[in-house]
Amino acid sequence: MNKIIIGISGATGIQYGIKALELLRDQDVETHLVISKAAELVRTYETAIKHEELLRMADKVYPSGDVGAAIASGSFRTMGMLIAPCSVKTLSEIATGVTSNLLSRAADVVLKERRKLVCLFRETPLHMGHIKSMAAVTEMGGIIMPPVPAFYTKPQTVDEIVTHTVVRALDLFGFDIPMPRWDDDHKARM
């Protein structure tokens, strides 16, 4: 069975990581979750989901301090990693290769093994340090994907906006999750 790592860092937008776990339940994939300490704090501010509920959404969960976990090794084969959301701290650690926790270490391993890394980078406005970190991760093979909403789908809820962004991110791993898509008639279609 394929495996994918889902990282949730401490930026606003924990809903993106939660939605990824929800959508991946119906896919033929095993989810491996790591949540930063800051993300746990954000969870209490942005959602009503309890810690235990979030952990139950994944097939396997790793403490952020466990740098010896399976996902920290290149011999543990995965499709790659989605970091949703990706904080400036996490992106900067990945860009420099100086990792302080399992989340950034797993991303570093994904890059060194030439696997897919997608970062839903949550920061604005940007200074040159942010832009250089984005460029460095891109040059290493990572994909920087700010969660920018698409309005051609005429979303009616925040959940529709979040879902569309997450499905687009999961598209990058080859998942085929139904959603409204742009077609030749320039209309969103299922």
VOTORLUM-993235 format. One line per field, with one value per residue: residue in one letter; x, y, z of N, C-alpha, C in turn. Coordinates in steps of 0.1 Angstrom, whole numbers, plus 5000, padded with zeros to 4 digits. Example, Ala and Ser with C-alpha at 12.3 -4.5 7.8 and 13.67 -1.06 7.14 Angstrom:
res c(A;S)
nc1 c(5132;5128)
nc2 c(4943;4978)
nc3 c(5078;5071)
cac1 c(5123;5137)
cac2 c(4955;4989)
cac3 c(5078;5071)
cc1 c(5132;5129)
cc2 c(4967;5000)
cc3 c(5078;5079)
END
This chain:
res c(M;N;K;I;I;I;G;I;S;G;A;T;G;I;Q;Y;G;I;K;A;L;E;L;L;R;D;Q;D;V;E;T;H;L;V;I;S;K;A;A;E;L;V;R;T;Y;E;T;A;I;K;H;E;E;L;L;R;M;A;D;K;V;Y;P;S;G;D;V;G;A;A;I;A;S;G;S;F;R;T;M;G;M;L;I;A;P;C;S;V;K;T;L;S;E;I;A;T;G;V;T;S;N;L;L;S;R;A;A;D;V;V;L;K;E;R;R;K;L;V;C;L;F;R;E;T;P;L;H;M;G;H;I;K;S;M;A;A;V;T;E;M;G;G;I;I;M;P;P;V;P;A;F;Y;T;K;P;Q;T;V;D;E;I;V;T;H;T;V;V;R;A;L;D;L;F;G;F;D;I;P;M;P;R;W;D;D;D;H;K;A;R;M)
nc1 c(5008;5005;5020;5016;5029;5016;5020;5015;5019;5026;5012;4985;4955;4950;4929;4934;4952;4936;4914;4928;4934;4908;4899;4917;4910;4893;4909;4933;4956;4980;4981;5004;5010;5023;5024;5032;5043;5034;5013;4994;4986;4974;4953;4936;4927;4915;4897;4871;4878;4890;4921;4926;4906;4917;4941;4931;4923;4943;4963;4987;5005;5030;5050;5061;5087;5100;5126;5137;5118;5100;5094;5115;5135;5151;5149;5123;5097;5077;5050;5055;5053;5028;5026;5005;4989;5019;5043;5063;5086;5088;5092;5116;5134;5133;5144;5170;5180;5185;5171;5147;5128;5106;5088;5100;5123;5113;5104;5128;5140;5123;5128;5156;5154;5143;5115;5081;5074;5050;5042;5019;5022;5018;5018;5018;5022;5052;5087;5121;5136;5116;5109;5133;5136;5114;5123;5146;5136;5121;5141;5153;5135;5110;5075;5060;5030;5009;4979;4957;4925;4902;4879;4863;4847;4826;4823;4804;4809;4833;4844;4842;4860;4884;4884;4887;4912;4928;4922;4934;4961;4964;4961;4986;5000;4989;4964;4929;4904;4871;4860;4848;4860;4880;4870;4870;4850;4853;4841;4834;4833;4821)
nc2 c(4988;5023;5050;5081;5111;5134;5165;5189;5221;5250;5272;5295;5279;5252;5237;5229;5207;5190;5186;5173;5149;5139;5136;5118;5094;5079;5070;5048;5046;5049;5069;5090;5109;5139;5164;5196;5212;5238;5237;5223;5241;5260;5245;5245;5271;5275;5254;5231;5206;5180;5170;5141;5133;5143;5129;5103;5104;5097;5070;5064;5080;5103;5116;5150;5153;5130;5122;5099;5084;5063;5078;5095;5084;5076;5050;5043;5040;5063;5081;5107;5139;5161;5192;5209;5233;5251;5266;5296;5290;5262;5260;5275;5259;5236;5247;5253;5229;5225;5210;5209;5193;5164;5169;5188;5174;5150;5161;5170;5146;5135;5152;5147;5121;5124;5125;5136;5168;5189;5221;5239;5269;5293;5324;5360;5395;5390;5389;5393;5371;5351;5347;5338;5314;5300;5298;5283;5258;5251;5249;5226;5207;5207;5217;5247;5258;5281;5284;5295;5307;5295;5310;5305;5283;5291;5291;5285;5282;5283;5257;5246;5261;5255;5227;5226;5237;5218;5194;5201;5202;5175;5164;5168;5146;5126;5117;5111;5128;5137;5169;5202;5213;5231;5234;5230;5247;5268;5266;5256;5222;5190)
nc3 c(5000;4992;5009;5026;5039;5062;5072;5098;5105;5126;5115;5107;5096;5100;5092;5066;5068;5083;5065;5044;5056;5060;5033;5023;5035;5019;4999;4985;5004;5030;5058;5074;5101;5114;5138;5146;5177;5179;5161;5175;5194;5176;5167;5189;5188;5163;5157;5167;5170;5189;5203;5204;5185;5161;5159;5155;5129;5112;5099;5112;5137;5148;5174;5175;5184;5180;5164;5155;5143;5119;5096;5095;5081;5051;5041;5047;5027;5009;4992;4994;5009;5023;5036;5055;5071;5061;5080;5083;5099;5096;5068;5065;5080;5064;5040;5047;5057;5083;5107;5133;5144;5141;5120;5101;5097;5084;5061;5050;5045;5026;5005;5000;4992;4968;4966;4964;4977;4990;5000;5017;5019;5044;5047;5047;5043;5023;5031;5018;5029;5033;5006;4996;5010;4999;4973;4976;4986;4964;4944;4954;4947;4959;4961;4963;4974;4979;4997;4978;4971;4946;4927;4906;4909;4923;4952;4982;5008;5035;5038;5013;4999;5012;5007;4979;4975;4989;4975;4951;4959;4965;4940;4930;4939;4925;4932;4925;4931;4932;4922;4914;4883;4860;4826;4789;4781;4798;4823;4856;4863;4874)
cac1 c(5000;5012;5020;5019;5031;5009;5026;5007;5028;5019;5006;4970;4950;4950;4918;4939;4957;4924;4907;4936;4932;4895;4898;4925;4903;4886;4919;4941;4968;4982;4985;5014;5008;5032;5019;5041;5037;5026;5000;4985;4980;4966;4941;4927;4922;4908;4887;4865;4883;4898;4934;4924;4899;4926;4950;4923;4921;4955;4967;4999;5008;5043;5053;5070;5100;5106;5134;5141;5106;5102;5093;5128;5145;5149;5145;5109;5093;5064;5048;5060;5047;5021;5026;4993;4996;5034;5047;5076;5096;5090;5097;5129;5142;5135;5152;5184;5184;5188;5158;5146;5117;5103;5081;5110;5132;5106;5104;5142;5142;5115;5136;5169;5151;5137;5101;5073;5071;5041;5041;5008;5028;5008;5024;5017;5030;5065;5099;5130;5139;5106;5110;5146;5133;5106;5131;5155;5128;5117;5153;5155;5124;5097;5065;5054;5016;5001;4965;4950;4912;4897;4865;4855;4838;4815;4822;4794;4813;4848;4848;4843;4873;4895;4884;4892;4927;4934;4922;4944;4974;4965;4963;5001;5004;4982;4951;4918;4893;4861;4857;4846;4873;4879;4870;4871;4839;4856;4831;4837;4825;4825)
cac2 c(5000;5035;5058;5096;5118;5146;5174;5200;5230;5260;5284;5294;5271;5238;5231;5223;5194;5182;5182;5163;5136;5135;5132;5106;5082;5072;5067;5036;5052;5049;5083;5091;5122;5145;5177;5204;5217;5251;5233;5219;5254;5266;5237;5250;5285;5275;5244;5225;5192;5176;5164;5127;5132;5146;5117;5092;5106;5092;5056;5063;5093;5104;5128;5159;5152;5117;5123;5086;5077;5057;5088;5103;5076;5074;5037;5042;5045;5070;5089;5120;5146;5173;5200;5217;5244;5251;5278;5301;5283;5249;5262;5279;5247;5227;5254;5253;5216;5225;5206;5208;5184;5154;5175;5193;5163;5142;5169;5170;5132;5134;5159;5140;5108;5129;5123;5148;5176;5200;5229;5249;5280;5303;5337;5371;5397;5383;5396;5386;5359;5341;5344;5330;5301;5294;5295;5272;5246;5248;5244;5212;5198;5209;5225;5257;5260;5289;5281;5306;5302;5296;5315;5301;5272;5298;5285;5291;5280;5282;5243;5244;5268;5246;5214;5228;5238;5205;5185;5205;5198;5161;5162;5167;5132;5116;5112;5115;5131;5145;5183;5211;5215;5240;5226;5238;5258;5277;5265;5245;5210;5178)
cac3 c(5000;4992;5022;5024;5052;5063;5083;5101;5113;5134;5108;5107;5085;5103;5084;5054;5071;5086;5052;5037;5063;5057;5019;5020;5041;5009;4990;4988;5009;5044;5062;5085;5106;5124;5141;5155;5190;5176;5154;5186;5199;5166;5167;5200;5184;5150;5155;5178;5170;5200;5200;5201;5172;5150;5158;5150;5115;5105;5102;5121;5142;5154;5181;5167;5190;5177;5152;5151;5138;5106;5085;5095;5074;5037;5038;5048;5014;5009;4980;4997;5021;5022;5048;5053;5065;5062;5086;5079;5106;5090;5055;5067;5083;5052;5031;5052;5060;5097;5112;5148;5149;5131;5108;5092;5093;5075;5048;5045;5040;5014;4994;4997;4985;4955;4966;4963;4989;4987;5012;5016;5027;5049;5052;5038;5031;5023;5029;5010;5035;5029;4992;4994;5015;4989;4961;4980;4986;4950;4938;4959;4942;4966;4955;4972;4970;4988;4996;4972;4967;4933;4928;4894;4914;4930;4965;4991;5022;5037;5036;4998;4995;5018;5000;4966;4977;4993;4963;4941;4964;4964;4926;4927;4942;4916;4937;4917;4940;4924;4926;4902;4876;4848;4813;4777;4781;4809;4834;4866;4861;4882)
cc1 c(5009;5010;5023;5020;5023;5015;5017;5015;5019;5013;4991;4966;4951;4939;4923;4944;4946;4917;4915;4934;4918;4894;4906;4920;4898;4896;4927;4955;4968;4987;4993;5014;5018;5026;5029;5035;5029;5013;4990;4978;4971;4952;4931;4920;4912;4897;4881;4869;4892;4911;4933;4916;4908;4936;4943;4921;4932;4957;4978;5002;5022;5044;5063;5085;5107;5114;5139;5129;5109;5102;5106;5138;5141;5146;5130;5102;5078;5063;5054;5053;5040;5022;5015;4987;5011;5037;5060;5087;5099;5097;5112;5138;5144;5145;5167;5189;5188;5174;5158;5136;5114;5096;5091;5120;5126;5106;5118;5145;5135;5123;5149;5166;5144;5122;5094;5071;5062;5039;5030;5013;5018;5015;5021;5016;5044;5076;5109;5135;5129;5107;5122;5143;5124;5114;5140;5148;5124;5129;5157;5145;5111;5088;5059;5040;5009;4986;4956;4936;4910;4883;4857;4845;4826;4813;4812;4798;4828;4852;4850;4856;4885;4896;4890;4907;4934;4934;4932;4958;4975;4966;4978;5007;4998;4969;4940;4906;4884;4860;4854;4859;4870;4879;4871;4861;4841;4845;4836;4827;4830;4831)
cc2 c(5012;5042;5073;5102;5131;5154;5186;5209;5241;5272;5283;5286;5256;5230;5224;5209;5185;5177;5172;5149;5130;5129;5120;5093;5073;5068;5054;5041;5051;5063;5082;5106;5127;5160;5184;5208;5230;5248;5229;5231;5260;5258;5241;5263;5284;5265;5239;5210;5190;5169;5149;5125;5133;5134;5105;5093;5100;5077;5054;5077;5092;5117;5137;5158;5139;5116;5110;5078;5072;5068;5097;5095;5075;5060;5034;5048;5051;5076;5103;5126;5159;5180;5211;5221;5243;5265;5283;5294;5270;5251;5266;5268;5238;5234;5253;5239;5215;5223;5205;5199;5174;5159;5180;5183;5153;5148;5169;5156;5130;5141;5151;5127;5111;5125;5136;5155;5187;5208;5240;5260;5291;5315;5348;5384;5390;5392;5387;5372;5348;5337;5335;5316;5293;5290;5283;5259;5242;5243;5230;5203;5199;5218;5234;5260;5268;5286;5293;5301;5304;5300;5311;5289;5278;5292;5292;5290;5280;5267;5241;5250;5259;5233;5215;5229;5225;5195;5188;5201;5183;5156;5160;5154;5122;5111;5118;5117;5141;5159;5191;5214;5224;5231;5236;5249;5268;5278;5254;5234;5199;5168)
cc3 c(5000;5006;5018;5038;5051;5075;5085;5110;5119;5128;5109;5095;5088;5096;5072;5057;5075;5074;5044;5043;5060;5042;5016;5026;5030;4997;4994;4992;5024;5048;5074;5089;5116;5126;5150;5168;5187;5169;5164;5192;5189;5165;5177;5196;5173;5148;5168;5179;5182;5195;5196;5188;5160;5149;5152;5135;5106;5109;5112;5125;5150;5162;5174;5172;5186;5164;5147;5146;5124;5095;5085;5087;5059;5033;5040;5036;5015;4995;4981;5009;5017;5035;5046;5067;5068;5068;5080;5086;5099;5076;5056;5071;5072;5042;5034;5055;5075;5104;5127;5153;5138;5118;5097;5088;5083;5061;5042;5039;5027;5002;4991;4990;4971;4954;4966;4976;4984;5000;5009;5025;5031;5055;5042;5047;5033;5023;5022;5016;5032;5015;4989;4999;5005;4977;4964;4980;4972;4942;4942;4954;4948;4958;4965;4966;4980;4986;4991;4967;4952;4933;4916;4898;4921;4944;4974;5005;5023;5034;5021;4993;5000;5010;4986;4966;4980;4982;4953;4946;4963;4950;4923;4931;4934;4921;4927;4925;4933;4930;4913;4896;4864;4835;4801;4775;4791;4820;4844;4864;4870;4873)
END
